[in-house]
Amino acid sequence: MAASATATAGGRPGAMTGGSPARPGGAGSGARTGAEEKMDPRRLIAFFAMVVGMFMSILDIQIVSASLAEIQAGISAGSDEIGWVQTAYLIAEVIMIPLSGTLARIVSTRVLFACSAAGFTMASALAATATNIDQMIIYRALQGFIGGGMIPSVFAAAFTIFPPSKRNIVSPIIGLIATLAPTIGPTVGGYLSHAFSWHWLFLVNIPPGIVVAIVTWNYIDFDKPELSLVKKFDWWGLLSMGVFLGCLEYVLEEGNTNDWFSDGHIVLGAVACVVAAVVFFYRVFTVDFPVVDLRAFTNRNFAFGSLFSFIMGIGLYGLTYLYPLYLGQIRHYDSLMIGETMFVSGVAMFCTAPVAGILSGKFDPRVLMVIGFASFSSGTYIMTNITTDWDFYELLVPQILRGFGMMMCMVPINNVALGTLAPDRIRGASGVFNLTRNLGGAVGLAAINTILTRRQDVHYAQLSEHVTWSNPEAMSQLNQIAGNYNAHGMDGTTIAMKQLAGIVQRQASILSFADIFVLLTCLFGALIFCVLVIQKPKPVAPSAGGGH
């Protein structure tokens, strides 16, 4: 299997043959196989620099999540405005990610990645100098848009320049970065804002950003620019894609806060999203050079891999949001304590990555996905019993299961989605593939926020029915609290009523958290059965075109 896969990749443009791109019609397959095993050090250096750039870009999605209060105080923003520090980044990034494949074809991976790294670094420096919310939103949008160009390029490079025999090493690296970065984002952000100030959430990107820009400019040589494509570029397609994805992200991010379609801005955003989507998909399927190439979805493995990536985005970003929310609202942890608690998942991912790489070379990837989905759903199942007293040690096992399951899933999902595509499809397909993960996170967060709000109202109403004057236990609790305050000359009854209402509200919140974990358990449990209906991935020759 490994030998045949390596031989298959031997004639691909850009595959490694003794440190230089392979040429069609070159030496025999036996010579190619031996040569491919020797990796060009320059390309290895370039690849790892790209991995660092991708890590910075993904990390910055969540690095501010645990430190929004510090940023809000620092730039004197309102409580209804500060959320845009994160939303602006996400909207801009989700537009750039699918576009990056087309830009890489036009200007080359070298120019796109090095310029993205340099621009991301400058935008980070600007964000650290922001003095009001308007400046911060603009700088964060620049960060997200420019940084988004670095993410898909790493996936494309991994499956283009490395032979199949090396993917058991490469896939865990990019899978680890794609999942670890958002997971440890709150930890890193909490530490930096506590030890220094919120400015360092952005300043920390400058030294590695400069190094990445210099190294990638000098060492990337994977492809050549096709500047003639500029004349065929679909500007209407770009505009419609930007409006479609931008409005979709806005509606999903702000919908629950603004009570969905009762808000005029949400309605306007939804209408613009639908109209732009119609124009976008029409352009994609009718123009000669679409802004995004969706032909990769004709490959069954890519289609299923993208579906799994979408749902993994729900789990990845959903739990990265839920755990800090619980620890902050219920346990009243500060950002540093939240980060320390969340670090467990990151350690579990880091330890699992080499194991996943080794196993991916020995087992059917479908087996690894089943193990990963089962582990993830087991962790969320344990969380269905959550109470107001759960602390670090109660969250320990669920977080380990989450980290282990995430890494066991991501490596085979990446291989299933991109491993059977021809090289000329991978650049465009990697952007769409990464977009599915981010869209999954956006849809998941919108659904989670909406369900939390509505189920909390339902549980509060149900619990309130039992806290009445006719309930002896409720009256006993009320009298006990009131007596303590009356003894100190205070209005014990009024205080006791407020405290009892707070207890009911807290319990309603916990029950709504448990409902979310039940839904996540069912969702990832269902993925186990989805894995059973897909075919075992088989590498295809470049002549197959990557589509079935």
DAZI-V339719 format. One record per backbone hydrogen bond with DSSP energy under -1.0 kcal/mol. CO is the residue of the C=O (numbers start at 1). NH is the residue of the N-H. If there is no record, write none. Layout:
co = (CO/CO)
nh = (NH/NH)
This chain:
co = (1/2/3/4/5/9/12/15/17/20/23/28/29/30/31/32/35/35/40/41/42/43/44/45/46/47/48/49/50/51/52/53/54/55/56/58/59/62/64/67/68/69/70/71/72/78/78/81/82/83/83/84/86/87/88/89/90/92/93/96/99/100/101/102/103/104/105/108/109/110/111/112/113/114/115/116/117/118/119/120/121/122/123/124/126/127/132/133/134/135/136/137/138/139/140/141/142/143/144/146/147/152/153/154/155/157/163/164/166/166/167/170/171/172/173/174/175/176/177/179/180/184/185/186/187/188/189/190/191/192/197/198/199/199/200/202/203/205/206/207/208/209/210/211/212/213/214/215/216/226/227/230/233/234/235/236/237/238/239/240/241/242/243/244/245/246/247/248/249/250/251/254/255/256/259/260/263/264/265/266/267/268/269/270/271/272/273/274/275/276/277/278/279/280/281/283/294/295/296/299/300/301/302/303/304/305/306/307/308/309/310/311/312/313/314/315/316/317/318/319/321/322/323/324/325/326/326/327/334/335/336/337/338/339/341/343/344/345/346/347/348/349/352/353/354/355/356/359/359/364/364/365/366/367/368/369/370/371/372/373/374/375/376/377/378/379/381/382/383/387/391/395/396/397/398/399/400/401/402/403/404/405/406/407/409/410/411/412/413/414/415/418/422/422/425/426/428/429/430/431/432/434/435/436/437/438/439/440/441/442/443/444/445/446/447/448/449/450/451/452/453/454/455/456/457/458/459/460/461/463/466/468/471/472/473/474/475/476/477/478/479/480/481/482/483/485/485/486/490/491/492/493/494/495/496/497/498/499/500/501/502/503/504/505/506/507/508/509/510/511/512/513/514/515/516/517/518/519/520/521/522/523/526/527/530/531/541/542)
nh = (5/6/7/8/9/12/15/22/20/17/26/32/33/34/35/36/18/38/44/45/46/47/48/49/50/51/52/53/54/55/56/57/58/59/60/61/63/65/67/71/72/73/74/75/77/81/82/84/85/86/87/88/90/91/92/93/94/96/97/100/103/104/105/106/107/108/226/112/113/114/115/116/117/118/119/120/121/122/123/124/125/126/127/128/129/130/136/137/138/139/140/141/142/143/144/145/146/147/148/149/150/156/157/158/159/161/166/167/169/170/171/174/175/176/177/178/179/180/181/183/184/188/189/190/191/192/193/194/195/196/200/201/202/203/204/205/206/209/210/211/212/213/214/215/216/217/218/219/220/229/230/233/235/238/239/240/241/242/243/244/245/246/247/248/249/250/251/252/253/254/255/258/260/259/262/263/267/268/269/270/271/272/273/274/275/276/277/278/279/280/281/282/283/284/285/287/297/298/299/303/304/305/306/307/308/309/310/311/312/313/314/315/316/317/318/319/320/321/322/323/325/326/327/328/329/330/331/333/338/339/340/341/342/343/344/347/348/349/350/351/352/353/356/357/358/359/360/362/363/367/368/369/370/371/372/373/374/375/376/377/378/379/380/381/382/383/384/385/386/390/395/399/400/401/402/403/404/405/406/407/408/409/410/411/413/414/415/416/417/418/419/421/425/426/429/430/432/433/434/435/436/438/439/440/441/442/443/444/445/446/447/448/449/450/451/452/453/454/455/456/457/458/459/460/461/462/463/464/465/466/468/471/475/476/477/478/479/480/481/482/483/484/485/486/487/488/490/489/492/495/496/497/498/499/500/501/502/503/504/505/506/507/508/509/510/511/512/513/514/515/516/517/518/519/520/521/522/523/524/525/526/527/530/531/533/534/544/545)
